[in-house]
Amino acid sequence: GVSVFFTRGQQHYFNCPFQLGMGSADKPSEADYYVLEDVAPGDIVIAATDGVWDNMYEEDIVRVIREYPMEPRLVADEIASISQLH
């Protein structure tokens, strides 16, 4: 398995990511929008917040997926555990 698509960080400027919630002027309509048309049966899609992507490299995520093939719950648990360590 390899990573074939990765979104760019969405931030106003360095260390100031878009925020949704109370007190924020950011709106969902201002965020990037993606349509993944080439997803096929057996493909794995990882959707995560900056809490994961700021603490794990893309290749680390791929390694976890290879370590636990066909075990989505174990993949999610391992990604959460590793990202909390940093």
Residue pairs with C-beta under 8 A, 6 or more apart in sequence:
1 44
1 62
1 65
1 66
2 62
3 58
3 59
3 61
3 62
5 36
6 58
7 32
7 34
8 32
9 17
9 50
9 53
10 17
10 18
10 31
10 32
11 17
11 18
12 18
17 50
18 26
18 30
18 31
19 26
20 26
20 27
20 28
36 45
39 45
44 65
44 72
44 75
46 61
46 65
46 79
48 79
48 83
51 83
52 61
52 79
52 80
52 83
55 82
55 83
55 84
55 85
55 86
56 79
56 82
56 83
56 86
60 82
61 79
64 75
64 78
64 79
64 82
65 75
67 78
68 74
68 75
68 78
